[in-house]
Amino acid sequence: MQNKGLIKFFAILFALVSIYQLSFTFVASKVKNDAKSFANGDSEKEVKYLDSIGKESVFNLGFTNFTFNEVSDKQINKGLDLEGGINVILQISVKDILKGLSNNSKNPVFNKSLADATANQKGNQTYLDAFYDAFDANSKGTVKLASPDIFANRSLQGEGGVDFQMSDADVKKVISRKVDESVESAFGVLRKRIDKFGVTQPNIQKLGESGRILVELPGAKDVDRIKKLLQSTAQLEFWETYKIEEIGNFLMAANETLKKTEIKTTEVKPVVKDSLSALLSDGKDSAVASKGNNPLLDKIIGQGGGPVLGLFSPKDTAVVNGYLKRADIRILLAGDQRYAKFVWGIPTPIKDEKGKDIDAVELYALKGNRDNVPAMSGGVVTDASDTFDQLGKPAVSMQMNGQGAKSWEELTGRAYTQKSNIAIVLDDVVYSAPGVSSGPISGGRSEISGAFDVTQTKDLANVLRAGKLPAAADIVQSEVVGPSLGQEAIDNGTNSAIIGLLIVSLWMMIYYGKAGWYANIALAVNLLFLFGILASIGAVLTLPGIAGIVLTMGTAVDANIIIYERAKEELRDGKTLEQAIKTSYSWTGAMSSITDANVTHILTGAVLFIFGSGPIKGFATTLLIGIVTSLFTSIFIARIFIDWNINKKNNLTFVTNFSKNMFTKFNFDFLGKKKMTYIISSIIVIVSFSSLAINGLDQGVDFVGGRTFQVRFEKPIETETVKAELAQVFDGSAEVKVFGSDNQLKITTKYKVQESGSKADEEVNKLLFTTLKKHFSANMTYEKFVNAYDGKNLGILQASKVGPTVAEDIKTNAYWAVIGAMALVFLYLMISYRKWQYSLGAIAAVAHDVIFVLGIYSLCYKFMPFGMEIDQHFIAAILTVIGYSMNDTVIVFDRVREFLAGKTKGNFSEIVNQSVNTTMSRTINTSLTMIVVLLIMFIFGGESIRGFIFAMLIGILVGTYSSLFIATPILVDTISKEDKKRVENSHLEA
């Protein structure tokens, strides 16, 4: 081996650097464990402890010190599936941005284009591109984007803006830039909010040009609170309000009108009068005071007064909103009241008739106007802080700028004179509606009070300080993982990795003897390098990433196996050990096969990295790094020990007494069985397609959208019982499966997945808790059920949501990832082998493998005891299968190419058969190590990746078969008779 000293130097240097990089992970882990011990389960105390030592030195190397913050930045970060926490993808509403840029244009072409873009947006297409397409189709050149009533308005004129003479193409450039600026602004606002939230190592990043923003909060536990914090647009407004006396007659008239369409029974039951009915019925019994006969008033559960029109149950707010928006109801509003805006307050606890605590929300009527603008905007607020009001209750204090102070003084003065109220409204929710009893308020200082706790006022002040978002931010994808579930994943991953490492190492020693020991040393160094690189690039380790590392152990010895098998052949041909080693490590020996096999693997891994997201990208990262490090260690590190052995004049045979006669006389007629294998494979393909047409696939929420909850109970529970109960509250959309143990369920629903905002998420969580509460002991509360905390082992352990637009993008990415991977490998093989028949054989084998795996999943998903969903993890498994199948096929093809160009006697089919037979030792050894490793992951890796591992396990089994019985026969059958004759003649002459 040339430059052996240089390779040793770089290997030692790389090992030292890897150890140095990994040391930060060990130190950070120790400090975090100390923090956990100090906090004793109090997560807030733990965060404060880590914040307090952030700038303190925790790692002293003698020549330099590192603070905890610096150590944390350099460690291998754990993904949410290992650490626990919350991961969300926020979609900034480009539709709202466009409306704002157009000054809420009323142009019919513009508004129709907005609606069409929403309805027709394709997978992986941005909303802005969808809008441009829709506008071009709707305008047909008759309406320009630069029209005065669209984008050539006053706010967009000037330098860098839009003028009347611009073409649509020029306007699109301006609008695209403005949208990017708005998304960047939203990114900055969200970063400010997150920085003040109080979690260690939050991560926020923009996802390309999609208008989506990824937010990861490791260790975060309060689910509902975080979602509200992230989605609040912080649109603060101050509105004057109507009093109940002013708007009550309208509500009575609305109730009478609704009777004509909503009453379905004449049954009348007595009911206690509320304040509104008492005010407007002069105390006389009437139809108004009859339960079941008043569509609107019957929904009032508590008395109103002043600006509060009445208290309603949260579950009735959607129905009441629908009533108040009806054209036949709005027409009942007279004069200026026709601009009234009905909004709700924050939930308030009240007592029902039985004295039980229930939630209620207050209904307000704001004094609107023709332009639907508030009396005063919240943009004047310059600072906000959490405080306490005069009664000692939590509140939020705000300070306004000079212009705001003047407007506030005028507004409060008018409210004082008219004895009216001012509603403080944030994101269309009334937080308080105080009156003004002591005259106009000067100085620009105001306060938001209400039924707050300290946490809520801190979050509200944080949101107001950070500023408002330029548009709505909807959670289109989310995942919540409890810390205890993350620890289970770590334990499962660690166990499977250790067992896999031991078994692979043991087999290499049993089969290759002393050379196997050298391969094991190379494997250990490979793992050190792999983790060192992960630490140095700041990679995030996920559960699929651990699977990638375990898989790397299976493939890491592949190059050694190819080299060792070639060395055994050379030794059997009578060469000396030194000559055999030299030939094995040459391009004509094993290097061309190793290169081709790993290039195809790298190509599929790169496709997976480009199209994958989250944990799947982590899997691709470890897989790609593992391929590179295993190549280096297999080729160079193991070679160093082999050369050392040769120099010591020690015997090295690459066999043991157990393996020395294995596969030495293997002679199977692979091509002679092609008719039978063609028939078998054809039947498999037909059955698979039939099952796909009849049974379909169990598409996960990644592909169809929806919400998934992993819920653990105290004792085993019947899935059909839970399914029936949930179907009633989720409008029939409920799928329930056992997930691992029989006291753990995976619940999937599409209920309200298209509705944005934290209210819909919170409603689903509460419905789930209310329905399942009976299956838990009495001490299970909503907070315990939903939120994460250390040691949690009951309730929701993991939850995820994927919106329909994200699902469509994921499905599109998956399609292109599989097609792209196959196309790339086809092109590479055609260039490498210079014959399209090799590419065709390889692609046919891969297509056969993919169809087989899909068929198995279609046939078995209904009765298998583990999840077999088609999701991102499954696509990662398919791409891994493609990479492995190509790897295996390339090894066979390289040997076929070598034999066809060599001097082996016989006809074309005999030559090919001999070449395939010589690869059997490598094929079986590699497949065996891979299958054993995957079986270990399947058994010990945990329920969440069992379906993912099963797909790879089946794929590798069938991939080994297809390399031998599909790819090679197709290669032989497609080569022309003339080419075959030419090969046979050249071998006869030789």
Summary of the structure (lengths in Angstrom):
residues: 990
radius of gyration: 34.4
end to end distance: 32.3
largest distance: 118.0
contacts: 3347
relative contact order: 0.09
helix: 59%
strand: 14%
